[in-house]
Structure formats: C-alpha cells, structure tokens
C-alpha cells in the first residue's frame, strides 16, 4: 500500500464475491456495471473525521448521476438511491496511523447497463433502467472517478474545517428522507415507529426525531428503513 499513489483506481470487469456493509453481498453481471476500488491517503484527516470520506464519495456519485440525467439521494450511511431503488453500494475500509487516517479503500458498485437482477434484493435499479441508455463502462469509470476526485482534492489542511462543514451540509441536503416522516424499525426491539431524519451526530450516527419530539441516535444496522416499494 505504501508504494501506491494517492487516489489510485483499481477496476474489475466482474466481481465473483462482491461485498457490502456488514456481510451483505453485491450482485453484478459480467461487464455491465462499474465495480472498482479507490485507494486514497488523506493523512491529514483525523480518525474522528473519517466519515468525511463517505460524504465525499457519495456526493461525487450523486453529481455523476446528475450529469447522466438521474436525480439521486444518499441513503444513510452511504447507499445511493433513485427514489426508492438502490443504484449504487459503497464499502469503505479505513486504516489508521496514530490519530489520523493513513489510507482508505473505497469499494464502489454502481449498476450501469444491467437490466435484470437475479438476487432477492427487493429494490435494485440501474442507469439503463432509469434512462434507457446503454453506456460504455470504461468511459463511465473515468467520469465517475473524476467526479469523486474533484471533491476529494478540494479538501486540504488550510481550509479543512470550512470545507468539512460545507461537505456535511451538502451531504445532508441530499439525504434520503431528510426532514420527512417515514416508517422505521428498531432492529434490537423490532419496534416500528414514524420518525424523521434531522441529521447525523459527531459519530456519524443517524438522528431520528419521533412525532412526540423525542430524538435518538442510531448506529449502522441499529435501524431499518421500511421501504414503500
């Protein structure tokens, strides 16, 4: 990893065992989608600010899709949705050097030209299903990576605090179901309740406000969206 330059892209035409968050799997047809990883070395970012990498990545993907005529949102923490359908999944692994990040590996799977999905995932979609247009995978890889890299390169030591706050504000503005009441399920108790997303806390946990005004934070996999497909 030490010999690899910052923001190096590793692409695969096909993944035989694509991984998602917490052991989930990712389905991808041969040669039809974008399946790649990016190695970044944001060594000035503190470990406590590591969620910034997720925010930059998701916003870059949203910007890329916008240029393809698709309005997308970010389903916390880092899935990309078009309405109620998932078009992209992300898995990020961080490596620490003291109290700072030494490297992050960003794994991305974006459904591009795949029309049918064989898995039991309830809500997949793709660029071709949304636009009717088939795209050249290699060209789209370059465009998507460039969209992410542009945001990544904006972050530097001199103006870190300002840009980190701006990035978080942009992330929240694109968050799926932000400030609207929807149905959720507490995975520990199986309780279902209506709540609205009001933001994220310092640990990047999701903040949900119930109709009675009670606000609680949830870590990943502690809360489940009840999708209305």
C-alpha positions as CSV (number, residue, x, y, z in Angstrom):
1,X,0.0,0.0,0.0
2,X,2.9,2.4,0.7
3,X,4.0,2.1,-3.0
4,X,0.6,3.1,-4.4
5,X,-0.1,6.7,-5.1
6,X,-2.9,8.7,-3.5
7,X,-6.2,8.3,-5.4
8,X,-5.3,5.1,-7.4
9,X,-8.3,3.3,-9.0
10,X,-8.5,-0.5,-9.3
11,X,-11.2,-1.7,-11.6
12,X,-12.7,-5.2,-12.2
13,X,-14.9,-6.3,-15.1
14,X,-16.6,-8.8,-12.9
15,X,-16.8,-9.5,-9.1
16,X,-17.4,-13.1,-8.1
17,X,-18.0,-12.2,-4.4
18,X,-18.8,-8.5,-4.1
19,X,-19.1,-7.4,-0.5
20,X,-21.4,-4.8,1.0
21,X,-21.8,-3.4,4.6
22,X,-21.8,-5.9,7.4
23,X,-21.5,-9.0,5.3
24,X,-24.1,-8.1,2.7
25,X,-23.4,-9.2,-0.9
26,X,-23.5,-7.2,-4.2
27,X,-24.8,-8.7,-7.4
28,X,-23.2,-7.6,-10.7
29,X,-23.5,-9.0,-14.2
30,X,-20.3,-9.6,-16.2
31,X,-19.0,-6.4,-17.9
32,X,-22.2,-4.5,-17.4
33,X,-21.6,-2.4,-14.3
34,X,-18.9,-0.4,-12.5
35,X,-17.1,-2.4,-9.9
36,X,-14.0,-0.7,-8.7
37,X,-12.0,0.5,-5.7
38,X,-10.1,3.7,-5.0
39,X,-7.2,3.9,-2.6
40,X,-6.8,7.3,-1.0
41,X,-4.3,8.6,1.5
42,X,-5.9,11.5,3.4
43,X,-3.2,11.6,6.0
44,X,-4.2,15.0,7.4
45,X,-7.7,13.8,8.2
46,X,-8.2,12.8,11.9
47,X,-9.7,9.4,12.7
48,X,-12.7,11.1,14.2
49,X,-13.4,12.8,10.9
50,X,-13.2,9.6,8.8
51,X,-16.9,9.9,7.7
52,X,-15.8,12.8,5.5
53,X,-14.5,10.1,3.1
54,X,-18.0,8.6,2.8
55,X,-19.6,12.1,2.3
56,X,-17.1,13.0,-0.5
57,X,-17.7,9.6,-2.2
58,X,-21.4,9.7,-2.1
59,X,-21.6,13.3,-3.2
60,X,-19.3,12.6,-6.1
61,X,-21.6,9.7,-7.2
62,X,-24.7,11.9,-6.9
63,X,-23.0,14.6,-9.1
64,X,-22.0,12.0,-11.7
65,X,-25.6,10.6,-11.8
66,X,-27.0,14.2,-12.1
67,X,-24.8,14.6,-15.3
68,X,-26.5,11.4,-16.6
69,X,-29.9,12.9,-16.0
70,X,-30.7,11.0,-12.8
71,X,-31.7,12.6,-9.6
72,X,-30.3,10.5,-6.8
73,X,-30.2,10.7,-3.0
74,X,-28.0,9.3,-0.3
75,X,-29.5,6.6,2.0
76,X,-27.5,6.8,5.2
77,X,-24.8,6.0,5.6
78,X,-23.6,5.6,2.0
79,X,-26.0,3.8,-0.4
80,X,-27.2,5.7,-3.4
81,X,-30.9,5.6,-4.2
82,X,-33.1,6.8,-7.1
83,X,-36.5,7.3,-5.5
84,X,-36.9,4.0,-3.5
85,X,-34.5,1.9,-5.6
86,X,-30.8,1.3,-5.0
87,X,-28.4,2.1,-7.8
88,X,-25.1,2.0,-6.0
89,X,-23.5,0.5,-3.0
90,X,-20.3,1.5,-1.2
91,X,-17.9,-0.2,1.2
92,X,-15.1,1.8,2.8
93,X,-12.3,0.4,4.9
94,X,-10.1,2.8,6.9
95,X,-6.5,2.3,8.1
96,X,-5.2,4.5,10.9
97,X,-1.7,5.9,11.6
98,X,-1.9,7.2,15.2
99,X,-4.9,9.6,15.5
100,X,-5.1,10.2,11.7
101,X,-6.1,8.2,8.6
102,X,-3.2,6.7,6.8
103,X,-5.3,5.3,4.0
104,X,-8.8,4.4,3.0
105,X,-10.0,1.8,0.4
106,X,-13.3,2.9,-1.2
107,X,-15.2,0.0,-2.9
108,X,-17.9,1.0,-5.3
109,X,-20.5,-1.0,-7.2
110,X,-22.7,1.0,-9.5
111,X,-25.4,-0.6,-11.6
112,X,-24.8,0.7,-15.1
113,X,-26.1,-1.5,-18.0
114,X,-27.7,-4.3,-16.1
115,X,-31.5,-4.6,-16.8
116,X,-32.4,-7.7,-14.8
117,X,-31.3,-8.7,-11.3
118,X,-31.4,-12.4,-10.2
119,X,-30.8,-11.8,-6.4
120,X,-33.6,-11.4,-3.9
121,X,-32.7,-7.8,-3.3
122,X,-36.1,-6.0,-3.3
123,X,-35.2,-2.8,-4.9
124,X,-32.3,-2.6,-7.4
125,X,-32.2,-0.3,-10.4
126,X,-29.5,0.8,-12.9
127,X,-28.6,3.7,-15.1
128,X,-30.1,2.0,-18.2
129,X,-33.3,1.2,-16.3
130,X,-33.6,4.8,-15.3
131,X,-32.6,6.5,-18.6
132,X,-33.0,3.8,-21.3
133,X,-29.4,4.4,-22.4
134,X,-26.6,1.9,-22.6
135,X,-23.2,3.4,-21.7
136,X,-19.5,2.4,-22.3
137,X,-18.3,1.0,-19.0
138,X,-14.7,2.2,-19.4
139,X,-15.8,5.8,-20.2
140,X,-18.2,5.9,-17.2
141,X,-15.5,4.7,-14.9
142,X,-13.3,7.6,-15.8
143,X,-16.1,10.1,-15.4
144,X,-17.3,8.7,-12.1
145,X,-13.8,8.6,-10.6
146,X,-13.1,12.1,-11.8
147,X,-16.3,13.3,-10.1
148,X,-15.2,11.9,-6.7
149,X,-11.6,13.0,-7.2
150,X,-12.7,16.6,-7.8
151,X,-14.3,16.8,-4.4
152,X,-11.5,14.8,-2.7
153,X,-8.9,17.3,-4.0
154,X,-10.8,20.3,-2.6
155,X,-10.1,19.1,1.0
156,X,-6.8,20.3,2.3
157,X,-5.2,21.3,5.6
158,X,-5.5,25.1,5.2
159,X,-9.3,25.2,4.8
160,X,-10.2,21.8,6.2
161,X,-12.8,23.0,8.8
162,X,-14.7,25.2,6.4
163,X,-14.8,22.5,3.6
164,X,-15.7,19.7,6.0
165,X,-18.7,21.7,7.2
166,X,-19.7,22.5,3.6
167,X,-19.4,18.9,2.6
168,X,-21.5,17.7,5.5
169,X,-24.2,20.3,4.7
170,X,-24.2,19.1,1.0
171,X,-24.4,15.5,2.2
172,X,-27.4,16.3,4.5
173,X,-29.2,18.2,1.7
174,X,-29.1,15.0,-0.4
175,X,-30.0,12.6,2.4
176,X,-32.8,10.2,1.6
177,X,-36.0,11.0,3.6
178,X,-34.4,14.1,5.3
179,X,-36.9,16.1,7.4
180,X,-39.9,13.9,6.3
181,X,-41.7,11.4,8.5
182,X,-41.4,7.8,7.4
183,X,-41.6,4.3,9.0
184,X,-38.5,2.8,10.7
185,X,-37.8,-0.3,12.7
186,X,-35.5,-0.6,15.7
187,X,-33.6,-3.8,14.9
188,X,-33.0,-4.5,18.6
189,X,-36.6,-4.4,19.7
190,X,-38.4,-4.8,16.3
191,X,-40.5,-1.8,17.2
192,X,-41.8,0.1,14.2
193,X,-42.4,3.9,14.5
194,X,-42.7,7.0,12.4
195,X,-39.8,9.5,12.6
196,X,-37.9,12.0,10.5
197,X,-34.2,12.3,9.9
198,X,-32.9,15.5,11.4
199,X,-29.1,14.9,10.7
200,X,-26.1,13.0,11.9
201,X,-24.2,13.3,15.2
202,X,-20.4,13.6,15.7
203,X,-20.0,9.8,15.4
204,X,-21.9,9.8,12.0
205,X,-24.9,8.1,13.7
206,X,-28.3,8.8,12.3
207,X,-30.5,11.2,14.3
208,X,-34.2,10.4,14.2
209,X,-37.0,12.5,15.7
210,X,-40.3,10.8,16.5
211,X,-43.6,12.6,16.3
212,X,-43.5,13.2,20.0
213,X,-40.3,15.2,19.6
214,X,-38.0,12.5,21.1
215,X,-34.7,12.4,19.3
216,X,-32.4,9.3,19.3
217,X,-29.2,8.4,17.5
218,X,-28.7,5.1,15.7
219,X,-25.6,3.4,14.5
220,X,-25.5,1.4,11.3
221,X,-27.7,-1.7,11.4
222,X,-29.5,-0.5,14.6
223,X,-32.3,1.0,12.5
224,X,-34.0,-0.3,9.4
225,X,-35.9,1.7,6.8
226,X,-39.3,0.3,5.9
227,X,-39.4,0.9,2.2
228,X,-42.6,1.6,0.4
229,X,-41.8,-0.1,-3.0
